[in-house]
Amino acid sequence: MITIGQQLGDGNGSGGRVKKEAIYAHIKKTRVPYTIIDTGVWHEVTIPRVPSGKLDHAALTGRTFLVGDGETPCATTAIQDIGCFVSSIIVDQRTLNRYVFAYGEHVTQKKYIALAREITGEDVPYRAATSKQVLDLAHQPEMAEFTIWQKYLGYLDAHDLYPELNVKLLEESMREAYAGGQGFAVQVGDESFWTGLEELFVQGETKRAIG
């Protein structure tokens, strides 16, 4: 059995990751062979919006946050790279009954904001968040599912397994987006679903900002 997912919870309090872990536990109990693949955050989640709107079609979230000093690295993955990772992982005996982390690069918030400024020539509006605010948020009941990540020691790193794979960097995705490349919805299919999801993201962030 192969399962693939981002290193993110569903964020709506329904315990999406916890439900997955319950399924994984059942798989292990029944001794069904498995490989579980987690990817980094999609580029479209980190691409910020700029005043001109020229990155909007490729940006999944409606607001950019800068947490603390913005220097914490985040693992990112291009959607286009996932297929290459999976095709290598599923035929590799080293990944049998293991977790594999497949990502392109580590990028800080400061880095991707700076990239957007360099590429577009525009300022990137962002909302600052202190470390204390993040810690307070982490203690909210609806964030409990994220604590499951503490167990994730022992992942295999796809970079170590397949150093020959050429990954797409965030800068390339951002430049393509600025040049008018395909939007997120078009890349992953079912455009109406993803457009609706994007609207929910924007509405939710607007409500939180007002509150």
C-alpha positions as CSV (number, residue, x, y, z in Angstrom):
1,M,0.0,0.0,0.0
2,I,1.3,3.5,-0.9
3,T,0.0,6.6,0.7
4,I,1.1,10.2,-0.1
5,G,0.4,13.4,1.8
6,Q,1.8,16.8,2.7
7,Q,3.5,17.5,6.0
8,L,0.4,19.5,7.0
9,G,-2.7,18.8,9.0
10,D,-6.1,19.7,7.4
11,G,-6.2,22.8,9.7
12,N,-10.0,22.6,10.3
13,G,-9.9,20.8,13.6
14,S,-11.2,17.5,12.2
15,G,-7.9,15.7,13.0
16,G,-7.1,14.8,9.4
17,R,-3.6,13.6,10.2
18,V,-4.8,11.7,13.3
19,K,-7.2,9.8,11.1
20,K,-4.4,8.9,8.7
21,E,-2.3,7.7,11.6
22,A,-5.2,5.4,12.7
23,I,-5.3,3.9,9.3
24,Y,-1.5,3.5,9.3
25,A,-1.7,1.7,12.6
26,H,-4.3,-0.7,11.2
27,I,-2.1,-1.4,8.2
28,K,0.8,-2.3,10.4
29,K,-1.3,-4.4,12.7
30,T,-2.6,-6.5,9.7
31,R,1.0,-6.7,8.3
32,V,0.1,-5.3,4.9
33,P,3.3,-4.1,3.2
34,Y,3.3,-0.3,2.9
35,T,5.3,2.8,2.0
36,I,4.2,6.1,3.4
37,I,5.4,9.2,1.5
38,D,5.1,12.7,2.9
39,T,6.0,15.7,0.8
40,G,7.1,19.2,1.7
41,V,4.7,22.1,1.6
42,W,3.6,22.8,-2.0
43,H,5.1,25.8,-3.7
44,E,1.7,27.2,-4.2
45,V,1.3,27.4,-0.4
46,T,4.4,29.5,0.0
47,I,4.1,31.8,-3.1
48,P,2.8,35.1,-1.7
49,R,0.4,37.5,-3.2
50,V,1.6,41.0,-4.4
51,P,-0.5,44.2,-4.9
52,S,-0.6,43.8,-8.7
53,G,-2.2,40.3,-8.4
54,K,0.3,38.8,-10.8
55,L,1.0,35.8,-8.5
56,D,-2.6,35.3,-7.4
57,H,-3.4,32.5,-9.8
58,A,-0.5,30.4,-8.3
59,A,-1.0,31.3,-4.7
60,L,-3.2,29.0,-2.6
61,T,-3.3,31.2,0.5
62,G,-4.6,34.7,0.7
63,R,-2.3,36.2,3.4
64,T,1.4,35.9,4.1
65,F,2.6,35.6,7.7
66,L,6.1,36.3,8.9
67,V,6.7,34.3,12.1
68,G,9.4,35.6,14.5
69,D,12.5,36.6,12.5
70,G,11.3,34.6,9.4
71,E,14.5,32.4,9.4
72,T,12.9,29.0,10.2
73,P,13.4,26.7,7.2
74,C,10.4,25.0,5.6
75,A,10.6,22.0,3.4
76,T,8.9,22.7,0.0
77,T,8.0,20.5,-2.9
78,A,6.9,21.3,-6.5
79,I,3.7,19.4,-7.5
80,Q,5.4,18.4,-10.7
81,D,8.2,16.6,-8.8
82,I,5.9,14.3,-6.8
83,G,5.4,11.8,-9.7
84,C,9.2,11.5,-10.1
85,F,9.7,10.9,-6.4
86,V,6.9,8.3,-6.2
87,S,8.1,6.4,-9.3
88,S,11.5,6.0,-7.7
89,I,10.3,5.2,-4.2
90,I,7.7,2.5,-5.0
91,V,10.2,0.2,-6.8
92,D,12.9,0.6,-4.1
93,Q,13.1,-2.2,-1.6
94,R,14.7,0.2,0.9
95,T,11.4,2.0,1.3
96,L,9.3,-1.1,2.1
97,N,7.5,-0.6,5.4
98,R,9.1,2.8,5.9
99,Y,8.2,6.4,5.9
100,V,9.8,8.6,3.2
101,F,10.1,12.4,3.2
102,A,10.1,13.7,-0.4
103,Y,10.9,17.4,-0.8
104,G,12.7,19.8,-3.1
105,E,14.5,22.3,-0.8
106,H,14.3,24.1,2.5
107,V,13.3,27.8,2.2
108,T,12.7,30.4,4.9
109,Q,9.9,32.8,5.0
110,K,12.3,35.7,4.5
111,K,13.8,33.9,1.5
112,Y,10.5,33.4,-0.4
113,I,9.3,37.0,0.5
114,A,12.7,38.3,-0.9
115,L,12.3,36.1,-4.0
116,A,8.8,37.6,-4.7
117,R,10.1,41.1,-4.3
118,E,13.1,40.4,-6.6
119,I,10.9,38.8,-9.3
120,T,7.9,41.1,-9.2
121,G,9.6,44.4,-8.2
122,E,6.8,44.8,-5.7
123,D,6.5,44.9,-1.9
124,V,5.0,41.8,-0.4
125,P,2.3,42.6,2.2
126,Y,2.6,40.3,5.3
127,R,1.3,40.1,8.8
128,A,3.9,39.6,11.5
129,A,3.3,36.9,14.1
130,T,5.4,36.6,17.3
131,S,6.8,33.3,18.5
132,K,4.5,33.7,21.5
133,Q,1.5,33.9,19.3
134,V,2.6,30.7,17.5
135,L,3.1,28.9,20.8
136,D,-0.3,30.0,22.1
137,L,-1.8,28.7,18.9
138,A,0.0,25.4,19.3
139,H,-1.8,24.9,22.6
140,Q,-5.3,25.3,21.1
141,P,-7.3,22.0,21.0
142,E,-7.8,22.1,17.3
143,M,-4.0,22.1,16.8
144,A,-3.6,18.8,18.7
145,E,-3.2,16.8,15.6
146,F,0.0,18.5,14.7
147,T,1.7,17.0,17.8
148,I,1.7,13.7,16.0
149,W,4.7,14.9,14.0
150,Q,6.9,14.5,17.1
151,K,6.9,10.8,16.3
152,Y,8.4,11.3,12.9
153,L,12.0,10.2,13.7
154,G,13.3,7.6,11.4
155,Y,12.0,9.0,8.1
156,L,14.1,8.1,5.0
157,D,15.2,11.3,3.1
158,A,14.4,11.1,-0.6
159,H,17.4,13.4,-1.2
160,D,19.7,10.8,0.3
161,L,18.0,7.9,-1.6
162,Y,17.9,9.6,-5.0
163,P,20.6,12.3,-5.3
164,E,20.3,12.0,-9.1
165,L,16.8,13.5,-9.2
166,N,16.6,17.1,-10.4
167,V,14.0,18.9,-8.3
168,K,12.2,22.1,-9.2
169,L,13.1,25.0,-6.9
170,L,10.7,27.5,-5.5
171,E,12.3,30.4,-7.5
172,E,11.6,28.6,-10.8
173,S,7.9,28.1,-9.8
174,M,7.6,31.7,-8.8
175,R,9.2,33.0,-12.0
176,E,6.9,30.8,-14.0
177,A,3.9,32.1,-12.1
178,Y,4.9,35.7,-12.7
179,A,5.3,35.0,-16.4
180,G,1.7,33.9,-16.5
181,G,2.2,30.1,-16.1
182,Q,-0.5,27.7,-15.2
183,G,-2.5,28.4,-12.0
184,F,-2.6,25.9,-9.1
185,A,-6.1,24.8,-10.0
186,V,-5.2,23.9,-13.6
187,Q,-2.1,22.0,-12.5
188,V,-3.9,19.7,-10.1
189,G,-7.2,19.4,-11.9
190,D,-10.8,20.0,-10.9
191,E,-10.5,23.7,-11.2
192,S,-13.9,24.6,-9.6
193,F,-13.0,22.6,-6.4
194,W,-9.6,24.3,-5.9
195,T,-10.9,27.8,-6.8
196,G,-13.6,27.3,-4.1
197,L,-11.0,26.1,-1.6
198,E,-8.9,29.1,-2.3
199,E,-11.9,31.4,-1.7
200,L,-12.5,29.6,1.7
201,F,-8.8,30.2,2.6
202,V,-9.1,33.9,1.9
203,Q,-12.4,34.2,3.7
204,G,-11.1,32.4,6.7
205,E,-7.9,34.4,6.9
206,T,-10.0,37.6,6.6
207,K,-12.2,36.6,9.5
208,R,-9.2,35.8,11.7
209,A,-7.6,39.1,10.8
210,I,-10.7,41.0,11.8
211,G,-11.2,39.0,14.9
